[in-house]
Amino acid sequence: MTSHTTPARPAAGKRDARRRLIRELLLVASLFAVYKAGRMLSTGRTDEALHNADRVWDAERALHLPGEGVVQRLLMHSDALVHTANTYYAAVHFSATALFLVWLYLRRPRHYLWTRRVLAVLTGAALALHLSFPLAPPRMLGAAHLVDTGQVYGPTVYRAEAAADTVANQFAAMPSLHFGWALMLAIGMIAATRSRWRALWLLHPLVTLLVVVGTANHYWLDAIVAAALLGATLLLIPRPTPARRGAETGPEAPAPSPGPTPASAPVPASASVPASASALVPAPAPAPTAPAPPPGSGLPPALVPAPAPASASASVPAPAVPSGSGLPVSVPAAVVSVGGGQ
């Protein structure tokens, strides 16, 4: 029976793994599709988005935040540098997050579930803010005097006219999901790994921050609001408990097979019983010995009956004495009487 059922278990496990993978892919794709569709609901609110941009710009100056133009001027010292920043903005955001989720799914499944939930809640909160507070990026704000580096140096993911862009919502600057997702990637990798260099993952959100500000796609406050939303989300969704080193290496780590129970484990014939165990075994009662015949009775030891157990209370009748033996007919009662009395 075992030979017929054992090969079916790995096949069933592979089918379950494929179902889980397909389910996760469909779930992530559905969440992203809902987010993209929801962002497009605020594409026609140009005047409101530009008005909110003026308010954010004034708030940053009131808070004495550095101008976004400081970072952009550093990038524009080299055409190659600004082109690299545009490429980073256009390509790294989604690809790095996707690779991050795939690695967690394969190697740290508990951290994957935690990260997926955090990103879903963070993206949902960002969508709600995009719809309630449409915001034009600083490259569209005349008071900022910034260059649209994507249009000038390339590559870009946006069209020159925001109203004609049917693929992306250019009025969804706050919060910056580029920065929010990058920060969660760093936090997730630090939580899921044990390397002494894992703190270097924080370079990813730092570079992302400089890129989104230097390319004039986001304000400083966009990143600050994204970090605040992520912090609130991390407080709501508990972090997974740490596992033993090497215990979590796949989507489902197999449970260790139980060892033989003490009752079923064979005991060698030559094994000696410990001294502590021998004290629990009762010692055999000593065999009763026949009493010696009274002096002067002339009885041989074989004719004297053995004493009865201590619980017996009846007297044992005297044995018959053959006639002509020269022995007295009666045996003293002290010899033949045994019982419970003292």
C-alpha positions, 0 to 999 in steps of 0.5 A, spaced: 500 500 500 505 504 501 508 503 494 502 506 491 501 512 495 508 515 496 509 517 489 502 521 489 504 526 495 510 529 491 505 530 485 499 533 489 504 538 493 507 540 486 499 541 484 498 545 490 504 550 489 502 551 482 495 553 484 498 558 490 502 561 485 497 562 480 492 565 485 498 570 488 499 572 480 492 573 479 491 577 486 497 582 485 495 583 478 488 585 480 490 589 485 494 593 480 489 593 475 484 596 480 489 601 482 491 604 475 483 604 473 482 608 480 488 613 478 485 615 471 478 618 475 482 624 476 485 625 470 481 631 468 482 635 474 487 640 471 485 646 475 484 643 481 491 639 481 495 646 479 492 649 485 494 644 490 501 644 487 501 652 489 499 650 496 504 644 496 510 649 494 508 654 499 507 649 504 514 647 503 517 654 503 514 655 510 517 649 512 524 651 510 525 645 506 530 645 500 528 647 493 527 641 488 531 645 483 538 643 488 537 636 486 536 637 479 542 642 478 546 636 481 543 631 476 544 636 470 551 637 470 552 631 466 547 628 460 549 621 462 547 622 469 540 625 468 539 620 463 541 615 468 536 618 473 530 618 468 531 611 466 532 609 473 525 612 474 522 609 468 524 602 469 527 600 476 520 602 480 516 596 477 522 591 476 525 592 483 518 591 486 516 585 482 523 581 483 523 583 491 516 580 491 518 573 487 524 572 491 520 573 498 515 568 495 520 563 494 525 564 500 521 567 505 513 566 504 511 569 511 515 575 509 512 575 503 505 575 505 506 580 510 509 585 505 504 583 500 499 586 505 503 592 507 503 594 499 496 593 498 494 597 504 499 602 502 497 603 495 490 603 497 491 609 501 495 612 496 489 611 491 484 614 496 489 620 497 490 621 489 482 621 488 481 626 494 487 631 493 489 631 485 496 634 485 500 636 479 508 635 479 513 640 480 515 640 472 508 643 471 509 648 476 511 655 473 513 658 480 518 652 481 522 653 474 524 646 473 525 642 467 521 636 465 528 632 464 524 626 461 521 630 455 528 633 454 533 628 455 529 622 455 526 616 457 520 618 459 513 614 461 509 620 460 506 624 454 508 632 454 500 633 454 497 631 461 490 631 458 492 627 452 495 621 457 491 615 457 496 611 460 498 614 466 495 619 471 500 625 471 496 628 477 497 623 482 504 626 485 502 625 492 504 621 495 510 618 491 509 611 491 516 610 487 519 612 494 513 608 498 515 602 495 522 603 495 522 604 502 518 598 503 523 594 499 528 596 504 525 594 510 522 588 507 529 585 505 532 588 512 527 584 516 527 577 511 535 577 511 541 576 516 546 579 513 551 584 516 550 588 510 543 588 510 542 596 512 545 597 505 538 596 502 536 603 505 540 606 499 535 604 494 529 609 497 535 614 498 537 614 491 529 613 489 528 620 493 533 623 489 531 621 482 524 623 483 525 630 486 531 631 481 527 629 475 521 634 477 516 628 478 515 629 485 515 634 491 519 633 498 512 633 501 510 627 496 516 622 499 514 625 506 507 623 506 508 616 503 513 615 509 508 617 514 502 612 510 507 606 510 509 607 518 502 607 519 501 601 515 506 597 519 503 599 525 497 596 523 500 589 520 504 586 525 511 583 522 512 576 522 515 572 528 522 570 526 524 563 524 530 559 526 535 560 521 534 556 515 528 553 517 524 557 512 527 556 505 520 555 500 513 557 500 512 551 505 517 548 509 516 541 510 514 539 517 520 534 520 518 527 521 516 525 528 521 520 531 519 513 534 516 513 540 519 511 547 514 505 547 515 503 540 523 503 540 526 496 541 530 495 547 536 491 546 537 484 550 543 486 552 541 493 555 542 493 563 536 496 567 538 502 571 539 502 578 534 507 579 529 503 575 531 496 579 528 499 585 521 499 583 521 492 582 519 488 588 524 483 590 521 476 590 519 473 597 524 468 600 521 461 600 519 458 607 524 454 611 522 448 615 522 449 622 527 445 626 524 439 630 524 440 638 530 437 642 528 430 644 522 429 639 526 424 635 522 427 629 526 427 622 526 434 619 522 431 613 516 430 618 516 437 620 511 441 616 513 447 613 510 453 616 503 456 612 503 463 610 502 469 615 495 470 613 493 463 615 489 462 621 488 454 622 492 449 625 495 444 621 493 437 624 499 433 627 502 428 622 500 420 623 506 416 627 507 409 624 506 404 629 511 401 632 516 406 631 517 408 638 515 415 637 510 418 641 503 418 638 502 426 639 507 432 637 507 438 641 502 443 639 507 448 639 511 444 633 505 443 629 500 449 630 502 455 626 497 461 624 496 468 625 497 469 632 503 470 635 
